Amino acid sequence: MRKIAFLGPEGTVTQEAARYFFAGENHLFVPYKLFADVMAATVSGETDLSVIPVENTIEGSVKDTVDLLVHEVDLPILAEWTYPSFQNLIGFGSEYINQAGKLDLTTIKKIFSKDVAIAQCREFLKNHLPQAEIEFISSTAEGVKFVKEHPNEGYAAIGTKLSSEIYGLDVLADHITDHMNNFTRFMLVGHQAPALKASDLTKTTILVTLPEDYPGALHQVLSAFAWRKINLSKIESRPTKLKLGSYFFYIDIEGSMDSVLLPAAIAEIEAIGCIVRVLGCYPSYSYAGLNTEVY
């Protein structure tokens, strides 16, 4: 049985996405408190694989996990998939029933959740819970767990329906995310890829560090892909952490290292002095493209 590490505690969006991706298979999902702990467990062999979020429709890149992949660990990317981030307001329903027997959210004093989840629900919070104080916590599930441990204090949390089931709380309002097209891109990382079904899209992620004494180097890099008609689905600059003003480029490419064109493009940019590191060549799955009867 494979052990798969994820950001805990039980009930996070990451666990929900991992269970969806591996539906129908017998895996042990192991929670860790920090992203660094998640990937360190797989590096050490304590777990076989890690599931990490890398990008969200609303909030963009999850910089913590990107930086860990780049600076702290050497774990190849084995697969990626998207999963909808539907947030819900969770708490003890009995605390908020008014004299008329209806749910009254205006008596909620404080809401706990991860900063990213709070950001995804700003309009709902402004319109329905303007009186509630917001407190950030390490994960959405940690917020739900905290509310469970502190009844009758006017607390609620924003998290997954999975977390409400795990901790025995009520969904006070479902799908409170401001945008219904809110998806998160997850990656599977580890030393050995499990058997996966075929995908219509293969992607490659690389890091490119430009030569310091080559004016127009970034233009040359982009041109090497452009004239070969290789699509770059994402390009992001991140600090190398070596000195001020020093950056590398994190690039997602729609293409495989098994092709002729992509290795040739990489060879061309290396020839002008760029340092290229391949983080992974892997199948990419859309939400609709995942068949849970197969996984």
C-alpha positions in Angstrom: 0.0 0.0 0.0 1.4 3.4 -1.0 1.7 6.1 1.5 0.8 9.6 0.2 1.7 12.7 2.1 -0.6 15.8 2.1 -1.0 19.0 4.0 -3.1 18.2 7.0 -4.9 17.7 9.2 -7.5 15.4 7.8 -10.0 17.2 5.6 -8.0 19.7 3.6 -8.7 20.5 0.0 -5.4 18.7 -0.8 -6.6 15.5 0.7 -10.0 15.8 -1.0 -8.2 16.3 -4.4 -5.8 13.4 -3.7 -8.7 11.1 -2.8 -10.4 12.1 -6.0 -7.3 11.5 -8.1 -6.7 8.1 -6.6 -10.4 7.0 -6.3 -10.8 3.3 -6.4 -7.2 2.6 -5.3 -6.1 1.5 -1.9 -3.7 4.1 -0.5 -2.9 5.5 2.9 -3.1 9.3 3.0 -0.7 10.7 5.7 -1.2 14.3 6.9 1.6 16.7 7.8 1.4 20.1 9.3 3.6 22.0 6.9 4.3 21.8 3.1 8.0 21.4 4.0 7.1 18.4 6.2 5.0 16.9 3.4 7.8 16.8 0.9 10.5 15.9 3.5 8.6 12.8 4.3 8.8 11.7 0.6 12.4 12.6 0.3 13.3 10.5 3.4 11.2 7.5 2.2 8.7 7.8 5.0 6.0 8.2 2.3 6.1 7.2 -1.3 4.5 10.3 -2.9 3.5 13.8 -2.0 0.5 15.8 -3.3 1.0 19.6 -3.4 -1.0 22.5 -4.7 0.9 24.8 -7.0 -1.6 27.2 -8.5 -5.1 28.6 -7.9 -7.4 30.3 -10.4 -8.0 33.3 -8.0 -4.8 33.6 -6.0 -2.2 32.4 -8.6 0.9 30.5 -7.7 1.3 28.8 -4.4 4.8 30.2 -3.9 5.6 28.1 -0.8 5.4 24.8 -2.7 7.1 26.2 -5.8 10.0 27.4 -3.7 10.3 24.1 -1.9 10.5 22.2 -5.2 13.2 24.6 -6.5 15.3 25.2 -3.4 14.8 22.5 -0.8 13.9 19.1 -2.4 14.8 17.0 -5.4 11.5 15.3 -6.2 10.5 14.9 -9.8 7.0 16.0 -10.9 5.1 12.8 -11.8 1.6 14.1 -12.7 -0.7 17.1 -12.4 -4.4 17.6 -12.3 -7.0 20.3 -11.5 -9.7 20.1 -8.8 -12.4 22.6 -7.9 -11.9 24.5 -4.7 -15.4 24.7 -3.3 -15.3 26.3 0.1 -18.0 26.0 2.7 -18.9 27.7 6.0 -18.7 25.1 8.7 -19.6 25.1 12.4 -22.1 23.9 15.1 -25.5 24.6 13.4 -27.3 24.5 16.8 -25.4 27.6 18.0 -26.8 29.8 15.3 -30.5 28.9 15.3 -32.6 31.9 16.3 -35.9 32.0 18.1 -37.8 31.6 14.8 -35.9 28.3 14.3 -33.9 29.6 11.4 -30.1 29.8 10.9 -28.8 33.2 11.8 -25.2 33.8 10.7 -25.1 37.3 12.2 -24.2 35.9 15.6 -20.9 34.3 14.4 -18.0 36.1 16.1 -14.9 34.7 14.5 -14.0 32.7 11.4 -11.0 30.5 11.1 -9.3 29.4 7.8 -6.2 29.5 5.7 -5.5 32.9 4.1 -6.0 31.6 0.6 -9.4 30.2 1.4 -10.4 33.5 3.1 -9.3 35.4 0.0 -11.5 33.1 -2.2 -14.6 34.0 -0.2 -14.3 37.8 0.3 -17.6 38.8 -1.2 -19.6 36.2 0.8 -17.9 37.3 4.0 -18.5 41.0 3.2 -22.2 40.5 2.4 -23.1 37.9 5.0 -20.6 38.1 7.8 -19.4 41.7 8.1 -19.4 41.4 11.9 -17.1 38.4 12.1 -13.4 38.7 12.9 -11.1 36.7 10.6 -8.2 34.7 12.0 -5.8 32.9 9.7 -4.7 29.4 10.5 -2.3 26.9 8.9 -4.9 25.0 6.8 -8.7 24.9 6.2 -9.0 21.6 8.0 -7.1 23.0 11.0 -9.7 25.7 11.2 -12.5 23.2 11.2 -10.7 21.1 13.8 -10.2 24.2 16.0 -13.9 25.1 15.8 -14.8 21.5 16.8 -12.6 21.8 19.9 -14.2 25.2 20.9 -18.0 24.8 21.0 -20.3 27.6 22.2 -17.8 30.4 21.5 -19.4 31.8 18.3 -16.7 30.3 16.0 -17.0 29.0 12.4 -14.6 27.9 9.8 -14.2 27.9 6.0 -13.3 24.5 4.6 -14.3 21.4 2.7 -17.3 19.2 3.1 -14.9 16.4 3.8 -13.6 18.2 6.9 -17.2 18.8 8.1 -17.8 15.0 7.8 -14.6 14.1 9.5 -15.1 16.4 12.5 -18.8 16.0 12.8 -19.8 19.7 12.1 -22.6 21.2 10.0 -22.3 23.0 6.7 -23.9 26.3 7.5 -23.5 27.6 3.9 -22.2 25.6 0.9 -20.2 26.8 -2.1 -19.4 30.2 -0.7 -16.5 30.8 -3.0 -16.8 34.0 -4.9 -16.1 32.5 -8.3 -17.5 29.1 -9.4 -14.6 28.6 -11.8 -12.2 28.4 -8.8 -9.8 25.5 -9.5 -6.6 24.5 -7.9 -3.8 22.8 -9.8 -2.2 19.9 -7.9 1.0 18.0 -8.5 2.1 14.6 -7.6 5.8 14.4 -6.7 8.0 11.5 -5.8 10.9 9.3 -6.8 8.8 6.6 -8.7 5.7 7.2 -10.7 2.7 5.0 -10.0 0.8 3.4 -12.9 -1.4 6.2 -14.4 -4.0 6.2 -17.2 -3.2 7.8 -20.5 -3.5 11.6 -20.9 -4.1 13.7 -23.9 -1.5 16.2 -22.7 2.1 15.9 -21.6 3.8 18.8 -19.9 7.4 19.5 -18.9 8.4 22.0 -16.2 11.9 23.6 -16.3 13.9 26.2 -14.4 16.0 28.6 -16.5 18.7 30.8 -15.0 19.8 33.5 -17.5 23.5 34.3 -18.1 24.3 37.7 -16.4 26.4 39.1 -19.3 24.0 38.4 -22.2 21.7 41.3 -23.1 18.4 40.1 -24.5 18.8 36.6 -23.0 15.1 36.2 -22.0 14.1 37.2 -25.6 16.4 34.5 -26.9 14.8 31.9 -24.6 11.3 32.7 -25.6 12.3 32.8 -29.3 13.8 29.3 -29.0 10.3 28.0 -28.1 8.3 30.3 -30.3 9.8 29.5 -33.7 9.3 25.8 -32.9 5.7 26.5 -32.0 6.1 25.1 -28.5 3.4 26.5 -26.2 4.5 27.8 -22.8 1.5 27.6 -20.5 3.2 29.4 -17.7 6.3 31.5 -17.1 7.1 33.0 -13.7 10.2 34.7 -12.3 11.3 33.8 -8.8 14.3 35.0 -6.8 17.4 32.7 -6.8 18.0 33.7 -3.2 21.6 34.2 -4.1 21.7 37.9 -4.4 19.4 40.9 -4.9 18.1 41.1 -8.5 19.0 37.5 -9.3 16.1 35.5 -10.7 15.3 32.2 -12.4 12.3 31.5 -14.6 9.9 28.7 -13.8 8.4 27.6 -17.1 5.5 25.1 -17.8 5.7 23.7 -21.3 3.0 21.8 -23.3 5.3 19.2 -24.7 7.3 16.1 -23.9 11.1 15.5 -23.5 10.5 12.5 -25.7 9.8 14.8 -28.7 12.4 16.2 -31.1 11.6 19.8 -30.7 11.6 20.4 -26.9 15.1 18.9 -26.3 16.4 21.0 -29.2 14.9 24.2 -27.8 16.5 23.5 -24.4 19.9 22.8 -26.1 19.6 26.1 -28.0 19.1 28.2 -24.8 21.9 26.2 -23.0 24.2 27.2 -25.9 23.8 30.9 -25.0 24.8 30.2 -21.4 21.4 29.5 -19.7 21.4 26.9 -16.9 18.4 24.6 -17.4 17.0 22.2 -14.8 14.1 19.8 -15.7 11.7 19.4 -12.8 9.6 16.8 -14.5 7.9 15.5 -17.7 4.5 14.3 -16.8 0.9 13.6 -17.8 -1.6 16.5 -17.2 -5.3 15.8 -16.5 -8.2 18.2 -16.6 -11.0 17.9 -14.0 -13.4 16.6 -16.6 -10.7 14.3 -18.0 -10.3 12.3 -14.9 -12.4 9.1 -14.9 -13.0 8.1 -11.3 -14.0 4.6 -12.4 -10.5 4.1 -13.7 -8.6 5.7 -10.8 
